[in-house]
Amino acid sequence: MTGENTGDNPRRVLLKLSGEAFGGGKVGIDTTVVRRIAEEIVPAVKQGVQVAIVVGGGNFFRGAELQQAGIDRSRGDYMGMLGTVMNCLALQDFLEQEGQATRVQTAITMGQVAEPYIPLKAIRHLEKGRVVIFGAGAGMPYFSTDTVSIQRSLEIHCDEVLMGKNGVDGVYTADPRKIPGAIKLSSISYDEMLELASLGAQVLNNRSVELAKKYNVELEVLSSLNPIPGTVVKEVTKDMEGMLIKGVAKDTDVAVITILNVPDEPGTSFKIFGLLAQKNINVDIILQSTGRDGKKDISFTCAEGEAELAMRVLKESAHFSDVSVDTTCAKVSIVGAGMQSHSGVASKMFEALSNNNINIKMISTSEIKISCIIDRADADKAVGAIHDMLFD
């Protein structure tokens, strides 16, 4: 971590650290890695920077992954929160070995090992030159530590958030681990980052981007381990990189549900999607055919894990009999604000898919996004082909 305080107002930074980084790619804590992180933090504090830290718990537990293994999601999230506290205590120990006074505050009360989270007390610690580490996430399930980092930064009035990640050192035009020619971006707009996050890019949680955009939080995505500049996420400005497209993403958690012979009459769509909404089923792309003989067909996408419930709702509550589901699909998308003022981008995307004999099943567009539903087996090939076409 680098940085130097200048002037009478100390620079206050919230640093989010990846739990996976603490484990060195394995389950548990790699003490060599944690010691190195502590050694990089201390010089910044000595230069007058006030440092608060949020630590993830991915080296121990992730609620979403535990849910897939059969554990209740909320209970899995609480297990993940306890994992973050273990990481906090490890980092506190190494910081104090370096002579740096450190306090741990947790969103779940555990008085024998940490203070409760109290924003004003955290600010007071920072003003006294102490590092403050926040553990146990938000104290509630379904909140990522990315989102908690933005929330904590707002409460303790940080000047910026440094979002440390494991395995990447910024935002790239595609996953650099799979696309060797992926380009690291120096900056990206909130809207572009939000689209990429919601379309399958796993760099940032989309809720964290929404919160940062709403309150104009200065945010930089960078490596948890390598102190090099990352990617700044901010509002659109004239000095931002003049790239038409900022990224290509894929999402394989997709199912396509099709209802045949739907009555072509007012209120039918409301009936279908109203019932799905009541069951909290999120629908993405919707495609409706032209009516014929008083009937029409409707297709839509949802998460694969919600497809079975959606099918049951349509058959039992909406009383449609001719319903099918395709769980062999994926969504590939391109994102870029430059599409608003330049033509031909969609044509290049479709050309890349055509050249690789990849069939498009559905298409969805917005001002800064184009998404295509394709066969899941073609997803990686499609991302590579589109990236080569748009960034060569």
C-alpha positions, -999 to +999 in steps of 0.1 A: +000+000+000+014+034-010+003+069-001+014+100+016-005+125+036-002+162+027-017+193+042-036+198+074-063+173+067-051+137+070-059+114+041-083+087+053-083+055+032-104+023+035-085-007+022-105-038+013-083-070+014-093-103-003-096-133+020-082-155-007-050-135-005-047-142+032-047-179+024-022-178-004-046-196-026-054-223+000-078-228+029-065-212+061-040-184+067-006-181+050+014-162+077+041-152+052+015-134+031-002-117+060+031-105+074+040-090+041+006-072+039+012-058+074+047-046+064+032-027+035+005-010+056+028+004+084+048+028+062+017+045+049+004+050+085+038+065+095+034+090+066+002+102+082-024+082+062-053+070+083-059+034+074-091+014+080-094-021+066-122-045+057-110-081+053-129-109+034-132-145+045-129-164+012-099-183+025-123-200+050-159-199+039-182-183+013-220-184+020-229-188-016-205-218-020-217-234+012-253-230+000-244-251-031-231-278-007-265-279+011-260-255+040-286-228+046-274-196+028-278-173+058-261-197+081-233-201+055-229-163+054-225-162+092-198-188+090-181-166+064-183-136+088-165-156+115-138-164+089-133-127+084-127-122+121-100-149+121-083-129+093-087-097+112-070-111+143-041-125+122-035-091+106-038-073+139-012-095+154+013-089+125+006-052+125+013-050+163+045-070+158+056-041+135+048-017+163+016-004+148-013+001+173-044-017+158-080-022+168-105-048+155-141-039+154-168-065+145-204-062+134-212-093+155-204-087+192-175-108+205-161-088+233-133-111+243-115-106+210-127-073+194-146-041+200-182-037+187-184-017+155-190+019+165-182+044+137-174+074+160-150+052+180-134+040+148-128+076+137-113+084+170-089+055+167-079+066+132-073+102+144-049+087+171-029+069+144-043+035+150-052+011+122-088-001+125-098-035+110-135-042+105-146-078+107-178-099+105-190-081+074-222-062+079-233-086+106-261-097+083-263-123+056-265-116+019-239-087+021-206-090+003-175-075+019-172-053-012-205-037-003-195-035+034-163-017+024-182+011+006-207+013+035-180+015+061-161+041+041-192+063+040-198+060+078-162+069+088-158+096+060-130+081+040-114+100+011-112+069-010-116+031-011-088+008-024-105-025-033-078-051-031-085-083-051-068-117-054-055-128-088-061-096-106-046-061-103-074-041-118-103-043-143-095-058-176-114-060-209-118-097-203-107-122-177-068-121-181-065-156-168-084-169-199-078-142-225-041-135-228-047-103-248-070-088-222-061-051-216-060-035-182-081-003-179-068+027-161-103+039-155-139+029-161-173+046-153-196+035-126-223+025-152-198+004-172-185-013-141-220-019-129-230-035-162-199-057-162-205-068-126-241-077-133-232-096-165-207-120-150-175-101-145-164-111-110-142-082-101-167-063-080-200-071-064-227-051-083-243-038-050-210-022-040-208-004-074-244+008-070-236+023-036-203+038-048-221+055-077-250+068-056-226+085-031-198+092-056-172+072-036-137+074-050-128+038-058-098+020-071-096-018-079-061-032-074-042-062-062-042-072-025-006-082-028+012-061-055+015-024-048+009-012-084-018+012-097-051-004-105-083+007-122-102+038-110-140+036-110-156+070-113-182+091-131-177+097-168-152+125-175-136+138-206-102+125-197-113+088-195-099+063-220-114+068-254-123+031-259-156+022-275-158-010-255-146-015-219-151-052-215-164-086-226-181-108-200-198-141-198-224-156-174-230-193-174-257-192-146-284-188-172-316-207-180-340-199-209-377-207-202-401-207-231-439-206-230-457-216-262-492-207-273-498-179-248-531-160-253-523-128-274-544-105-252-539-076-227-528-086-192-511-119-202-475-107-196-485-091-163-500-124-152-468-143-161-442-119-147-463-108-118-464-144-105-427-148-110-420-115-091-441-128-062-417-156-059-387-133-061-375-148-094-353-123-112-360-122-149-334-108-174-340-110-211-376-112-224-384-121-260-420-122-273-430-134-307-454-118-331-490-129-324-506-154-347-541-169-346-546-153-312-515-169-297-479-159-291-447-174-276-427-158-247-392-167-237-372-152-208-339-159-190-334-163-153-307-179-130-304-216-135-310-222-098-344-205-101-356-223-132-372-252-115-393-228-093-402-207-123-414-237-142-435-248-113-451-213-110-459-212-147-475-246-147-493-246-113-502-210-107-504-196-142-517-228-157-496-230-188-490-265-200-466-260-229-435-248-210-399-258-216-365-249-201-331-249-216-302-251-190-274-254-215-272-217-222-248-188-214-248-151-218-220-132-235-220-094-233-200-064-243-201-031-224-190+004-233-204+039-231-189+046-266-216+025-282-241+054-276-224+075-303-208+049-326-224+025-351-213-009-361-204-024-327-232-049-327-223-059-362-187-067-352-199-087-322-223-108-344-196-112-370-172-127-344-198-152-334-207-160-370-171-166-379-168-192-351-201-209-360-218-198-328-256-195-330-273-166-312-306-176-295-316-142-279-303-107-280-307-078-255-294-043-258-292-011-238-274+022-243-240+007-232-245-030-234-252-058-259-259-094-246-264-126-266-277-159-253-257-188-268-249-224-261-229-227-229-203-250-245-194-220-268-191-194-240-153-193-236-148-195-274-173-166-279-156-143-254-122-149-270-136-143-305-154-112-296-124-098-277-101-105-307-126-088-330-131-056-309-096-052-294-071-063-321 
